[in-house]
Amino acid sequence: MPTLVQLEGAGLLEKIDALEDDVPPERYLYALPKFVQWLKTDLPLMSENPLYSDLTPQEQVYLLFEDYAAGRTFSTDRRFKKLACTPEHWVWEMKTDSIRIFGWVPCKDFFICCFGDSADEVKKLDRYAAYIARTVYERNQMPLEDPKFVAGKDYADVISS
């Protein structure tokens, strides 16, 4: 079965480099190509809501990615959480004030971004179940060895602090 690096080489995943070139990551971000396209086309068009943050949604996401990759503490805040759903699907969410990013953890300190959307739209239209299902579908299509995800509910299972 292919590794994440091999899936990147095959065009099934793209690595997100969130740090300066001379800074080695402590954690790794990968994404589906459609998520990278969303980062490039849709995210920059999203307007900021001054009720949430003085940063644009794009700035919020890039700061979140930088904090994740740099190994900064995530276990004590709500920017990274497992989504509750029965049966267990092991889908995680990265959050900013304005944006929700859905994906999964294939191994500790690695996150695969599948879908991003406006927090307002996700909440208003109750899109959580749809994004969980779509993430599980994408994960099941990925030619990774089983188990394709970390089946852990605690931060310590999926992220080093």
Contacts in CASP RR format, 6 or more apart in sequence:
PFRMAT RR
TARGET T0000
AUTHOR 0000-0000-0000
METHOD contacts of the structure
MODEL  1
MPTLVQLEGAGLLEKIDALEDDVPPERYLYALPKFVQWLKTDLPLMSENP
LYSDLTPQEQVYLLFEDYAAGRTFSTDRRFKKLACTPEHWVWEMKTDSIR
IFGWVPCKDFFICCFGDSADEVKKLDRYAAYIARTVYERNQMPLEDPKFV
AGKDYADVISS
1 143 0 8 1.000
1 144 0 8 1.000
1 145 0 8 1.000
2 10 0 8 1.000
2 143 0 8 1.000
2 144 0 8 1.000
4 13 0 8 1.000
4 28 0 8 1.000
4 30 0 8 1.000
4 106 0 8 1.000
4 110 0 8 1.000
4 112 0 8 1.000
7 13 0 8 1.000
7 30 0 8 1.000
7 142 0 8 1.000
7 143 0 8 1.000
7 144 0 8 1.000
8 14 0 8 1.000
8 15 0 8 1.000
8 30 0 8 1.000
11 33 0 8 1.000
12 32 0 8 1.000
12 33 0 8 1.000
12 142 0 8 1.000
12 143 0 8 1.000
13 30 0 8 1.000
13 31 0 8 1.000
13 32 0 8 1.000
13 33 0 8 1.000
13 112 0 8 1.000
13 142 0 8 1.000
14 30 0 8 1.000
14 31 0 8 1.000
14 32 0 8 1.000
14 33 0 8 1.000
14 36 0 8 1.000
15 28 0 8 1.000
15 29 0 8 1.000
15 30 0 8 1.000
15 31 0 8 1.000
16 29 0 8 1.000
16 30 0 8 1.000
16 31 0 8 1.000
16 36 0 8 1.000
16 65 0 8 1.000
16 69 0 8 1.000
16 113 0 8 1.000
17 25 0 8 1.000
17 69 0 8 1.000
18 25 0 8 1.000
18 29 0 8 1.000
18 62 0 8 1.000
18 65 0 8 1.000
18 66 0 8 1.000
18 68 0 8 1.000
18 69 0 8 1.000
18 70 0 8 1.000
19 25 0 8 1.000
19 66 0 8 1.000
19 69 0 8 1.000
19 70 0 8 1.000
23 70 0 8 1.000
25 69 0 8 1.000
25 70 0 8 1.000
25 71 0 8 1.000
26 69 0 8 1.000
26 70 0 8 1.000
26 71 0 8 1.000
26 109 0 8 1.000
26 160 0 8 1.000
27 68 0 8 1.000
27 69 0 8 1.000
27 70 0 8 1.000
27 71 0 8 1.000
27 109 0 8 1.000
27 110 0 8 1.000
27 111 0 8 1.000
27 159 0 8 1.000
27 160 0 8 1.000
28 69 0 8 1.000
28 109 0 8 1.000
28 110 0 8 1.000
28 111 0 8 1.000
29 65 0 8 1.000
29 68 0 8 1.000
29 69 0 8 1.000
29 110 0 8 1.000
29 111 0 8 1.000
29 113 0 8 1.000
30 110 0 8 1.000
30 111 0 8 1.000
30 112 0 8 1.000
30 113 0 8 1.000
31 39 0 8 1.000
31 112 0 8 1.000
31 113 0 8 1.000
31 114 0 8 1.000
32 112 0 8 1.000
32 113 0 8 1.000
32 114 0 8 1.000
32 138 0 8 1.000
34 115 0 8 1.000
35 101 0 8 1.000
35 113 0 8 1.000
35 114 0 8 1.000
35 115 0 8 1.000
35 116 0 8 1.000
38 115 0 8 1.000
38 116 0 8 1.000
39 61 0 8 1.000
43 57 0 8 1.000
43 58 0 8 1.000
43 61 0 8 1.000
43 99 0 8 1.000
43 116 0 8 1.000
44 58 0 8 1.000
46 56 0 8 1.000
46 57 0 8 1.000
46 58 0 8 1.000
46 98 0 8 1.000
46 99 0 8 1.000
46 118 0 8 1.000
47 56 0 8 1.000
47 57 0 8 1.000
48 54 0 8 1.000
48 55 0 8 1.000
48 56 0 8 1.000
48 57 0 8 1.000
48 98 0 8 1.000
49 97 0 8 1.000
49 98 0 8 1.000
49 120 0 8 1.000
52 97 0 8 1.000
52 98 0 8 1.000
52 119 0 8 1.000
53 60 0 8 1.000
53 96 0 8 1.000
53 97 0 8 1.000
53 98 0 8 1.000
55 63 0 8 1.000
57 96 0 8 1.000
57 98 0 8 1.000
57 99 0 8 1.000
57 118 0 8 1.000
60 96 0 8 1.000
60 97 0 8 1.000
60 98 0 8 1.000
60 99 0 8 1.000
61 96 0 8 1.000
61 99 0 8 1.000
61 101 0 8 1.000
63 96 0 8 1.000
64 79 0 8 1.000
64 94 0 8 1.000
64 95 0 8 1.000
64 96 0 8 1.000
64 101 0 8 1.000
67 74 0 8 1.000
67 79 0 8 1.000
68 74 0 8 1.000
68 80 0 8 1.000
68 94 0 8 1.000
68 111 0 8 1.000
71 160 0 8 1.000
73 161 0 8 1.000
74 80 0 8 1.000
74 155 0 8 1.000
74 159 0 8 1.000
74 161 0 8 1.000
75 155 0 8 1.000
75 156 0 8 1.000
75 159 0 8 1.000
75 161 0 8 1.000
78 95 0 8 1.000
79 94 0 8 1.000
79 95 0 8 1.000
79 96 0 8 1.000
80 92 0 8 1.000
80 93 0 8 1.000
80 94 0 8 1.000
80 95 0 8 1.000
80 155 0 8 1.000
80 159 0 8 1.000
81 92 0 8 1.000
81 93 0 8 1.000
81 95 0 8 1.000
82 90 0 8 1.000
82 91 0 8 1.000
82 92 0 8 1.000
82 93 0 8 1.000
82 152 0 8 1.000
82 153 0 8 1.000
82 158 0 8 1.000
83 89 0 8 1.000
83 91 0 8 1.000
83 92 0 8 1.000
83 93 0 8 1.000
83 102 0 8 1.000
83 128 0 8 1.000
83 132 0 8 1.000
85 91 0 8 1.000
85 128 0 8 1.000
85 129 0 8 1.000
85 132 0 8 1.000
88 151 0 8 1.000
89 132 0 8 1.000
89 133 0 8 1.000
89 135 0 8 1.000
89 136 0 8 1.000
90 104 0 8 1.000
90 105 0 8 1.000
90 149 0 8 1.000
90 150 0 8 1.000
90 151 0 8 1.000
90 152 0 8 1.000
91 102 0 8 1.000
91 103 0 8 1.000
91 104 0 8 1.000
91 131 0 8 1.000
91 132 0 8 1.000
91 135 0 8 1.000
91 136 0 8 1.000
92 102 0 8 1.000
92 103 0 8 1.000
92 104 0 8 1.000
92 105 0 8 1.000
92 111 0 8 1.000
92 158 0 8 1.000
93 100 0 8 1.000
93 101 0 8 1.000
93 102 0 8 1.000
93 103 0 8 1.000
94 100 0 8 1.000
94 101 0 8 1.000
94 103 0 8 1.000
94 111 0 8 1.000
94 113 0 8 1.000
95 101 0 8 1.000
95 119 0 8 1.000
96 119 0 8 1.000
97 119 0 8 1.000
98 118 0 8 1.000
98 119 0 8 1.000
98 120 0 8 1.000
99 116 0 8 1.000
99 117 0 8 1.000
99 118 0 8 1.000
99 119 0 8 1.000
100 116 0 8 1.000
100 117 0 8 1.000
100 118 0 8 1.000
100 119 0 8 1.000
100 122 0 8 1.000
100 131 0 8 1.000
101 113 0 8 1.000
101 115 0 8 1.000
101 116 0 8 1.000
102 113 0 8 1.000
102 114 0 8 1.000
102 115 0 8 1.000
102 116 0 8 1.000
102 131 0 8 1.000
102 132 0 8 1.000
102 134 0 8 1.000
102 135 0 8 1.000
103 111 0 8 1.000
103 112 0 8 1.000
103 113 0 8 1.000
103 114 0 8 1.000
103 115 0 8 1.000
103 135 0 8 1.000
103 139 0 8 1.000
104 111 0 8 1.000
104 112 0 8 1.000
104 114 0 8 1.000
104 135 0 8 1.000
104 139 0 8 1.000
104 148 0 8 1.000
104 149 0 8 1.000
105 111 0 8 1.000
105 112 0 8 1.000
105 149 0 8 1.000
105 150 0 8 1.000
105 158 0 8 1.000
105 159 0 8 1.000
106 112 0 8 1.000
106 144 0 8 1.000
106 148 0 8 1.000
106 149 0 8 1.000
106 150 0 8 1.000
107 150 0 8 1.000
108 150 0 8 1.000
108 157 0 8 1.000
108 158 0 8 1.000
108 159 0 8 1.000
108 160 0 8 1.000
109 158 0 8 1.000
109 159 0 8 1.000
109 160 0 8 1.000
112 139 0 8 1.000
114 131 0 8 1.000
114 134 0 8 1.000
114 135 0 8 1.000
114 138 0 8 1.000
114 139 0 8 1.000
115 131 0 8 1.000
115 134 0 8 1.000
115 135 0 8 1.000
116 131 0 8 1.000
117 127 0 8 1.000
117 131 0 8 1.000
121 127 0 8 1.000
122 128 0 8 1.000
122 131 0 8 1.000
139 148 0 8 1.000
139 149 0 8 1.000
140 148 0 8 1.000
142 148 0 8 1.000
150 157 0 8 1.000
150 158 0 8 1.000
152 158 0 8 1.000
155 161 0 8 1.000
END
